Amino acid sequence: MKTPVPILYIIDHFHVFSGTERHLFELVRRIDKAAFKPFVIAFQGSEFLRRRMADIAVPLRILDISRIYGARPLKLLFELRSFIRRENIGIVQTFHTKADLYGIALARLSGVPVIISSRRDLAFDRTSKEFYGYKLLNRYVDRILCVSEKVREFVMREENIEAQRCAVIHNGIETANFARRIDPQRERLELGIGPHVRVVGMLANFNPIKGHQFFLEACPRILRSVPDTVFVLAGLGPTETAMRRKAGELGVGARVRFVGHNEDISKILSVMDILVAPSLSEGFSNTILEAMYMEKAVIATRVGGNPEVVIEGETGILVEPGRSDEIADAVIRLLHDQSQILRMGKNARALIERRFLIQHMVDRTERLYRTLLRAKGLAVPDSDRAVAVSKALSRGSRAWPDNGE
C-alpha cells in the first residue's frame, strides 16, 4: 500500500476561526488521509487555533515572525528546508502574500515537486514591491488556485499568468454548523428586538474594505420607508468605534445593534430578514454562502466573486460598491415584499446545496492535487473515496462543478 503524500500548507496568520483560516482548517480536517498527510505552518497564530488543530491531529507550527526578511527568517528558511526534505513533502500550498512569497522560494529551494499558490482576494492591500515579487516567483508555481472567476481574471491580467496555470475552486460551507435547531425569536429577544420587527444586518469584521459606512448611510432612508426596522452589525475590528460614532451622527444609533463577534454564525443570521454585504472588494464571501444556506435574501455589491453566487433577482440583489442609495432602495424593495424575500431564500439554499458545500471544495482540491502530482510522475494512493469522487466527476455530476482541472 502506498504511503500518503505529505502536503505542507503555509499561511501568514492563523489567529481567528474565519475566512481563510476556517477554509484551511476545514480542508486539512476533511482531506483524504489515506492519500494525503497535511502539515501547517503559520507565521503568526493563536493558542486557540493551535488547540483546534491538535483536536484534529494535524501538526501546526507557529513561527512567530512578522516579516519574511532578516536573520531569523533566513535561519528558519534552512531549518524548514530540512523539515521538507525529511518529511518528503510532495506539495507546498501557500495562503496570503508573505506565505506566497516566502513559501514559493522555500519550496523551490527545497526541491518540492508541486507548488501551489492561492489567491483569495483582489490584492487590495498589495504593494508594488509585492507585485514585483509575485511576478518574479510565479514562474516556479505549478498552479495558482483562485477562489473565484473574477480573481482568476485579475491574476491573469495583473500578474501576466497564462490561463492554463490558473484554476478556480470556490469556497464551500460546513453545513454541520447550521444543523442545530435555533429559536430566532429567542435570539431576537436577547438582542432586545421584538418579534415583528424587520431586521437587516451585516456580518463582517470592521475594516474599511467591508463598507460598513455605506450600510449605515442607507439606514436613515430605510427607516423613513420602513420605520419598524432594526440593523444588526456583527463583527470586531479597527473601525468599530468610528462606525458607532457614525451611527450616532446619522441619528440611527438607537436602531443599530453592535453585537460583536460570535463563533455561532447561525445564531446571528437567524435574527436577520436580509443580509447586506457592501464590500468594496471581495474574493469570494463565506458569509454570503452561509446566509444563503440559511435562506436569507442577500444584497451584495457587484465586486469580486459576489455575482458568481448572488444571481440578480433569483438569489439576491446586486448593487454598485459605495452606493448607499442603491443599498437603501434594494432593502426597501425587499422589506415591502415578503414573498420575494422567501422566494430568494429558497432559491439561495438550493444553489448552495448544489454547488457550494465544503465537501465539493475538498473533492475538487484533492482532484487538483492528483492531477499535478501525476503530471510530475508521482504516485498517489487511491482510496474508496477517491474512486467515488472520480466517478462522480467523470459523470459531470452537478455536485462537483468542473472549472477546468
Phi, psi and omega in degrees: 000130181290149179276152179299149178279121178289135178237133176250121175259132180238129184224147181299303185224145183222065188259310187242160184267070179205167175056229183295325178300315178296318179303311182294319179301312182293326179295310183287335177290323188260348185301147183295104185288345174287339183249331187223144180239105187273145169231150179230135172238131176238138177294321176220150183196177183244156176295328179302310181285336173298318179293321179298320179290323177298324181298330180257010174059039174247120182297130177235128174243125177259118185281335180059051173232147183253350178221162187252010176233159183116177186295313184293313176302325179293318177299317179296327180304314181284328176294316180290328176298321177295319178298314181300317180289322179295319181274355180057049182299129181264334181222136166244128176235134186243153180225126178084164194299307183299316179295322178301307186291311181292316184293322178296315179298317179299313182296318179295315180298329185269356179074030179293131184297318185237127178238126179237131178244133185262147172232116186241007176205186182259030172057040184295337181244016182277138180273166179296324177295322179292321175301317179296319178300319177299312182298328180289320187265343184300337181297338183265001185265132179283324179208138171258119186261113185257149186272349178203165178296324180295319177295319178301315178300319179297313181297315180299320182283309189279331181253003176056050181255134179291151188302321185290347179263002178244131177237154178243125168228113181291158171298159172224155183251152179270107185287341178299334178294345184243012185281334183288138179290134181234140176263101183301324181294322177295318179296322178295316181299324178295336177263006180073032182247127181290164186292336185252009179280142176276138184238124177241130187222166170236145175230093183197143175295148185283101181214140184308327184293340184278348171078026179304323184299325182286327174298311182295322179294338177280339188299314181302317180295320178298316182295328178294329180270322181229082188300330184272059181233141175238146182245131182244126176243115182249129179144174178229167175151174189293338182260009183299315181300316180297323180288325174298317179295320180295320178301319177295316180297328179278354179078020182242010184306322182289343183257002182247130177253118173265109192252003176074197181265138178222122179300328182273085184299328183298327179296314181294315181295331184297333183277347188269144168271323183223137171257131175251132178236087188267030185303147175275338176209145183202140172277290176199117194273119172295324181301318178297316179301316183294319178295319180293322177298327178274015174064038175263138171291139185241135170246118186226154177286152181276068180226155174051224183275002182306314180294349179280349178231328176269103183266118187308122177080351181251305179247000179169196181230137177256139178231163178284145180294145177076013183246091180295330179294321178291323176299311181300313181300317181294317179297314181299316180302317181288320181296336178270003182217081182300327180297326179289322176300314181294318181296314179297321179297318178295315179298320181297313180301317181297319180295317180297315181296330183279327192227341194232042174266158187300322182292330175300314180297315181296315182298317180291325178294316177299320180297319177298315179304313182298318180299314183289321179294316181293330176295336177266006179077022182258138180281142176236126180300137173273158177213167179302320181293318180299319179296317180296317179296317180300318179295318180296318180293320181293334176278355182073032182304137178293344180289337181232082182299133185261122180250029170115349180270000000 
